Amino acid sequence: MRFSSHEPHELHVPQPPREPHGPHGPHGPRKKIWVAAVTATTALAGALTALLLLLPGNGDTSPHPVSGDEALRIALARFRAYEESPAEVTVRLPAAETGDGTITVRAVVDHHVHRAVGAYEIVDDTRTVQGLLAWDLEGLAVARPPTAAPGAEPGRTTARPPAPDIVTTAAEAVRRAGTLKREEWTRRPYSTAPLDRALRLVLSVAADRPDNAQLLARSGPLWLRDERLDGHGYGVFSGPRPGPSASASPADDSALTYWIDTDGNLRRVTDRMSPGHYATVDFVATRVRTDVPGAPWTKG
């Protein structure tokens, strides 16, 4: 945005006729005052223009503290995620701190019951491991692989029941999980492993009410840039870890980055696991027509 100074290209000052008193005649002082006023106005307008160009939202593309509208977008993101669940998510992170290999989890998360079920795949230079995974606020559960049938020949991989087909999609994972009994899952509490951190993040990015935009803004979230994903525009923000302790986590040192559109819809979250290595959570589909099954949480 620029203010126009309306300064003429050339300043023509009419010369009064010479009078005996020379420069001290009646027109001399008035001419000097008018020229000084024009010069001062021009300088002020230029200074204002330069200042406005430095303010966020006026063409500046460097990271800056969020505006009121941007703080509101962030405050709505967790509530929008809650409203849109059950939703399909994809989690990706390195399989090791060295960055070798990848872990991918394709899941359906239901923020209303704080549970998720999905298919995981671990790939590195030597192997590929696949299976079913479920998690809630307390910990995670892994579906046990089929066990050898009693009386099977040594070394034979006969299983009971027959080994199922490989599950690769979130919908398939939910359907398969619905056929398993509670005892077919192995549960454990969360650890500090990167995968556990990423799974807990999936459940933490939703809330049944919007956050307080004013309090959130005080925690120092930053606008980083605008970016397009799948043909849609998103604001990319550095922000505090979601939850009641958000105000205690300065965003300028945050490991979390959020992709949020102008309506407050959350598309992606990344979490820095170690220098140069990130877990990425993509909300790839919302309002899926699949409920998270009760096992492994149901009793009996």
N, C-alpha and C positions, 0 to 999 in steps of 0.2 A: 504494500500500500504506500502511495507517495502523495505527499502534499505538494500542490503547485504553488510556487512563490509568486507567480504572475509577473516575474521580472522581465522587463523589455529587453530585447536583444541589445539595443544601444540606448544609453541614457542621454537624451538631448535636453540640455538645460538652456532655456532662452537667456541670451545675454542682455541685460538692461542697458539702456543708453548711458554713456559716460556722463557723470555729473562731477561737478567740481570737487565733491568730497571723495571721489574714487570709491574704494571698497567699503567705505563707511556710509555709503548712501542708503536710502530706505530699502532697496531690494537686496543688498548683500547678505544680511543675516538670515532673511527668509529663505534664500536659495540654499544656504549651508544647512539649515535645519531640515529642509525637505530631502536633500541628498542623504543626510545622515539617517533619516527615518527609513528611507528605501533600503539603504545598506544594512541596517539593523534587522529589518523584516526579512530580507533575503537570507541573512546569516542564520536567523532563528528557524526559518522554514527548512533550511538545509540540515540543521542540527536535528530537528524533529524527524525528518525523513531518515537520517542515518540511524537514529535511535529506534524507530519503528522497524527498520529492517533487521535489527538485532534481536527483537523480541520474538519468543516462540509463536508459531502460528502465522508468521508473516514471511514465509519463504525460507526460514531457517530449517535445515535438515539435520542438524546435529542433535544428539540426545538432550532432552530438557525435562524439567519437572512437569508432571501432567497438568493440564488445564482442568477446569471444573467439569467440562463435558467428558474428558478422557477419564477422570476419576470415577465418574458415574458409570462409564462403560465397564471399568474394572469391577466396580461394586456390584454390577448386575450379573457378571459372568458366572459366579457360582450358583446363583438362583436360576439362571437360564439352564445351566447344566442339570440342575435338579428337576426342573420342569420337563426337560426333553428326554429324561430317562424312562424306560430302559434304552440304552444307546450302545452302539457298537464302537469299540475302541481298538486301536492297535498300539502296542508298546514295543519299542525297539531300544536296545542298548548293547554295548559291547559285552561279549561273553567273559572277558577278563580285563583286569586293570590295564594290561598292555595294549588293549584295543583289538586283540586278535579274536576273530570269530564274532558272531552276533547271537543275541537272544531276541526272539520275536514272540509276542503273545497277542493273539487275536481273540478278543473277548466281548461279551455282553455284560455291561455293568448296570445295575439297578440301584440308583442312589436312594430310592425310597426305603429299601431294606438294607442298604450298605453291603451289598454282596456282588460278586462278579464270578463268571465262569468263562474259561477260554481254553484254546489250544496253544501249547507252547512248542517252540522249535529252537533247539540249540545247535548251531553249526560252527565247527571250527575246522582246522586243517585235517583232522583225523576222523571225525565222526559227525553224525547227525542224530540228535536225540529228539523224539517227539512224544507228546502225551497230553493229558488233560490236567488243568490247573483250576483251582477255585480259591477265592480269598474273601475275607470279611474284615471287620475292624480288629479282630483278635489275632488273626494269623492266616496262614495259607494251608491248603490241602492239595495233595497230588494223588491222582488216581493210580493205584498200584498196577503195574503191568501184570498180564495174565501169568499165573503160576503153573508149574508143570503138573499134569494130571497124575494121580496115584497110579503106579504100575507102568508108567511110561518107560520106554527103553532109554538107557543111559545115553546122554548126549542128544537125544531127540527133543525138539522144541514143541512137542505136542502140548497144548495149553487147555486149561479149563476156565472159562468157556473158550471157544475158538477165538483166535486173535482177531480183533476187529480191524476194519480197514483204517488206514491212516486218516486222521482228522486234521484238516488244514484250515477250516473257516470257523468263524465265531458261531454261526448258526449250527453247523455240524457239531461243534463242541457242546453247545447247550443241549441239543437233542441227545447226544451220547451220554452226557452227564446225567440226564434225566432217567436213564436206564440203569444206573449204578446204585447200589445200596450204600448205606453209611459205612459199613465195614470194609468197603472196597476203596476207601480213601485213607490216606495217611496224613494226619494233621500235625502241624508244629507251629509254635509262636514265631513272630517275626524276628529276624536277625538284622544286623547292620549291613548285610550284603546289598549290592546295588539293585538286584532284581527285587528284593523285598522293599527297598525304598521306592522303587518305581511303582510297584503295585499299591503301596499305601498312598502314593500321590494320586493315583486314579480315583480313590475313594474320597480324598480330601478336597477335591476341586469343586464340590457341590455343597449347597446349603439350602435349607427350606425357606430362606428369606434373604433379601439383598443385604450386602454389607453396608456399613455406614460410610458413605463416600467421603465425608469430611475427615473422619478418623483415619480412613485408609490413605487419604492424600497426605496426612501428616507423617505417615511411615516412609514417605519419600519415593513412591513409584516413579519410574522414568519412562517417557516415550522414547523409543529407540529409533524406529523407522516405520514406514509403511511397506507392506509386502503383499503379493498376490499368491494365493494357493488355489489351485483348481479353478482359476478364472474369477475368484472373488477377492476383494480387497480386505486386508486386516491391518490393524494397528499392532505393532510389536512392542510389548512393554516389559520392562524389568520390574519385578515386584516382590513383595515379601511373601514368605511361605503362608499359604492360606490357613485360617483358623484364628482362635482367640489371641494367639501370641503374635499376630501379624505386626502390631505396632512396635514390637521389640526387635524386629528384623529389618534393619535399614536396607532399602531396595538398591542403593548404589553398590552394595556388596552382596547382592542376592544371587543365589545360584539358579533362580527360577526365571524363565522368560515365558510370556503368554502371548498368543495370537488371538485377538478379539476384534470382532467386526463392530460397525457403528451401532448395531442394535444390542450389543452386549453378549453376543453368542461366542462361546469359547470354541476355537478350532484346534488349537495345539498348545501343549505345555512342554517345555524342556527343563530338565534338571541337571545341573553340572555335577557329575559323580566324582570326577577327579580332573585335574587340569587337562583340557583338550578332549575329554570324554563325557558324553551326555546321554541321558535317557530321554527319549522322545515319546510323548503320549499324544496320539492323533485321535480326535473324535471324528471318525470317518462316516458315521451314519447315526441319525437320531430317530427316536420313536420306532424302534424295531418291534415287530410283532412277536417277540419271543420273551417269555418270562424266565428269570433265573431259577433253575430247579431247587428244590428244598435240600436235597442231599448235596454235600455231606453234613449239613447242619441239623437236619431233623433227627429226632431220637427214635430208637427202635429200628 
